[in-house]
Amino acid sequence: MRGLRSIASRLTLWSLLGSALVITATGLLLLGHLRQTWLRSAHREGGTLAFAAAHGIEAHLARAAEATRLLARLARTRSDLTEQLAFDTLRANTDIAGVLFAWTPDDPTHPPIAPFVDRQRNGSLTRRDLGRDDSRYWEQPWFLTGLSCPDGCWQRPFFSQSRQQRLINYSVAIRSAGRSIGIVNADVTLAWLQSVLGSLKRPDGAVMFVVDGNGHFLAHDGTDRLGVAAPPQLLQALATAGDTPGELQAGIDTSVTGRAWLYRAPVAGTGWTLGLLVPQSLLESSLRRLFLRELALGLLAMLGIALITLIVTRRTLAPLATLTDRAEHVARGELDFTLPRARRHDEIGRLTHAFDRMRRQLARHLEQLTRATREQERLRSELEIAHQIQVALLPSEHYLDARCAMLELHATLRPARAVGGDLYSYFMLDQQHFCLMVGDVSDKGIPAALFMARAITLAKALAPRARQPAQLLHQLNRELCQGNDSCMFITLLCGVLDTSDGRLVLASAGHEPPVLYRNGQAELFQVDTGPAIGLDEEATYVEQELRLCAADTLLMYTDGVTEASAVDGSMFGIERTLASLERAPPLSRSGEFTSRLMADVDAFAADCDQADDITILALSWHHRPQGESGMLDLTIESTVEGVFAALERCESALEEAGVAAGTREDVRLVLEELMVNMVQHGHRGSADGAIRLRVRTADGAVLAELHDDGAPFDPLQAAAPTLSGDIADPEEVGGLGIHLVRAMASELAYHHDRDGNHLQLRFITTDLTEPPT
Amino acid sequence: MTLELRPERSSPSRLVLHLQGRLDANTYLEFDGTAQPLLADLPRGATVVLDLSGLDYISSAGLRSVARVRKATRALGGHTLLLDPQPQVRKVFDIVKAVPVSEVFTGTAELDAYLDRIQRQVADAAGEDE
């Protein structure tokens, strides 16, 4: 039981309250109605009772009256037997207390015998002649009244001194020859009337009484009022009551307490009225009893209804409680539970079915969701790996030419999605030529990323063979056109920089022109462009040369920069790009250009998603002017004399530059070995060859370059000599010079091209001279 | 600076060649031209001492000249000894492992002691032969 929180309890409580309200209202209504009905029926009963009582009195009086009228008829003819008649009548009729025969005297001085027989208290009968009394009865009003009653009438009550009790006469005139000659009087005592009244049926607590025509009580349940005049209000009520019962205020009749109802009935033949007083409280007490009994029954019924409602509701709603409990399970994510069996196809049954369906659907959805999430997670992690792989395809974002510090490069690539189609790449083609490119694959996302990977790998593989940017674009285009059914293409700007003199050869395949920043001015460097790569297999590309000066910066970018959109749809554009670069302070490093431009683009498109991949590459050229740091640049004939002259100049140049003697001699030895080798083997003693020697110092190192147009010879590939520990051992000593070169140069690089052999050497200078052993 | 070569015959079986300057591709012919006739005159078992204290520089061409001297003395059953090479030259010799370490001497006293010892060995060997 969950107290008032349970619907069953609430339903029961409310239905209980509701039915209590209804029952109370109907009860009150019923009470009012019942009271009326009850009163009406009580009144009817009262009236009936009163009539019945009146009839009872009439019946008793009628016997006395009948006997008296009989005596009057007998007396008409048998006046001599009157006394005997009186005795007989009294003996036969115990209701009658006395009988008198009185005659109108013909001679008042000699009145005839007027026999009067009455019953004593002990029951014996006595006889007396009223004519002998001095009262002169024929002059008495009762006699005169009696004479006028041929059919009999009841006289007024009176108090008999002789018998010491209240009596009432019934007089009948004795008629003879059409006139009244005397009367017969029959006495009845009021005590008798009282006893008649007492024998009549009435409700407990009700009071019955009889008043005569003059308003005196002839009988009353309270005997002390006999003969007393009734209160005028009572008389008035009796007179006005009619058929309806009269309502009597409290205190009028002291024998009843409180208000009372008065019922009356005339006693026929007498002019008397019988009254029945029923106190209001008597009526209401029975009504109250009835009402209380009904109320108790109603309450009992209500309790029964409440109990049944409670049981039925609880039984009906029991599956609902289980469902509620299961719903809490669902909320916790537990879907594996049993549901109550739906017995009927009512609302609860349907709810249970729907719940079961919902649970199963939910479980299926959850499973699908989990699967989808796992799938998504897998895709995400694959994309993450793809991103890492793509980043790994790109060279480092910063490149500083470590050997000669002549160029510095910063690049940044930010894909719009996890992977993108932009690319940049750079690498040394050989010791002298630096290749760089920026490209943009059509489309974005994974297809573009795959195409980009193909392009960047191919470009790097083809570049050493192609050597020239136009050639590289041409070869790359041919390769990428093959099997390119999806018609993807890539715009590419490719350049090859000669690090010896800052000559940059550019070729473009439909790519944005680069921006040249020179002396605080940024302007587009227009490159004649061929078609984008991947579309036309026969496409050709042209080259353009740009000679970089010291402190120049060349900026290559993709359309992600110029087409970055702001909220209002406007694009960043080339004007803003140029302006962003021109705000750079003089002598900025290449990294400052890329980060500044990227920041400007971000600020411009602050509230928009990045729509396209963004790539920025800045190349700064720091070529130092000639003569600096003991720079030496000589071109000599291919003769030993020339070699030694060059060696002398080199020696003195290095000495001037403050290079330590030990390093100087290392440099000299290496250069001598290499150059003598070129003269003797590369040119086979011919003097028409040319050898170019460039030497300079930089950052604790001596850098030397040798360019020679003789036969190709890579000192790095020469076989090492067999060193037995004694140079006199082998028949012919060879390879010693190259061995010395390799041992003494800190770094040695060789490449050969159509111009001949190119050697780059680096010696780390040290001021330490080895102590003599 | 070029090469100066000053031969010294302290005894019939010993030739001392004092080298000064550079022995490289430019000067090795000069060295060879001076040294070869002297070597040809040496008796069997003679010792050649190359005094390198004044040699500033040697290249592979110079090394080959030294190799030729060593071959010639070896053919005579003699020795070629190196005296007091400068660090730069010593470094070159070390790189190519040109001569056994036992045949490089840092001072004349050390050299003389070695030569005396050789002399005695030769004398003892001759005595035994007799």
HADDOCK unambig.tbl for C-alpha pairs under 7 A between the chains (distance, minus, plus):
assign (segid A and resid 662 and name CA) (segid B and resid 88 and name CA) 6.94 0.50 0.50
assign (segid A and resid 669 and name CA) (segid B and resid 59 and name CA) 6.16 0.50 0.50
assign (segid A and resid 723 and name CA) (segid B and resid 96 and name CA) 6.58 0.50 0.50
assign (segid A and resid 723 and name CA) (segid B and resid 97 and name CA) 6.47 0.50 0.50
assign (segid A and resid 725 and name CA) (segid B and resid 97 and name CA) 4.71 0.50 0.50
assign (segid A and resid 725 and name CA) (segid B and resid 98 and name CA) 5.78 0.50 0.50
assign (segid A and resid 725 and name CA) (segid B and resid 99 and name CA) 5.87 0.50 0.50
assign (segid A and resid 725 and name CA) (segid B and resid 100 and name CA) 6.03 0.50 0.50
assign (segid A and resid 726 and name CA) (segid B and resid 97 and name CA) 6.40 0.50 0.50
assign (segid A and resid 726 and name CA) (segid B and resid 98 and name CA) 4.84 0.50 0.50
assign (segid A and resid 726 and name CA) (segid B and resid 99 and name CA) 4.55 0.50 0.50
assign (segid A and resid 726 and name CA) (segid B and resid 100 and name CA) 6.24 0.50 0.50
assign (segid A and resid 727 and name CA) (segid B and resid 67 and name CA) 5.51 0.50 0.50
assign (segid A and resid 727 and name CA) (segid B and resid 98 and name CA) 4.78 0.50 0.50
assign (segid A and resid 727 and name CA) (segid B and resid 99 and name CA) 6.47 0.50 0.50
assign (segid A and resid 728 and name CA) (segid B and resid 67 and name CA) 4.79 0.50 0.50
assign (segid A and resid 728 and name CA) (segid B and resid 68 and name CA) 6.90 0.50 0.50
assign (segid A and resid 728 and name CA) (segid B and resid 70 and name CA) 5.86 0.50 0.50
assign (segid A and resid 728 and name CA) (segid B and resid 71 and name CA) 5.47 0.50 0.50
assign (segid A and resid 733 and name CA) (segid B and resid 64 and name CA) 6.79 0.50 0.50
assign (segid A and resid 736 and name CA) (segid B and resid 60 and name CA) 5.94 0.50 0.50
assign (segid A and resid 736 and name CA) (segid B and resid 96 and name CA) 6.83 0.50 0.50
assign (segid A and resid 737 and name CA) (segid B and resid 60 and name CA) 5.06 0.50 0.50
assign (segid A and resid 740 and name CA) (segid B and resid 95 and name CA) 6.88 0.50 0.50
assign (segid A and resid 770 and name CA) (segid B and resid 87 and name CA) 6.28 0.50 0.50
assign (segid A and resid 772 and name CA) (segid B and resid 86 and name CA) 6.75 0.50 0.50
assign (segid A and resid 772 and name CA) (segid B and resid 87 and name CA) 5.61 0.50 0.50
assign (segid A and resid 773 and name CA) (segid B and resid 106 and name CA) 6.95 0.50 0.50
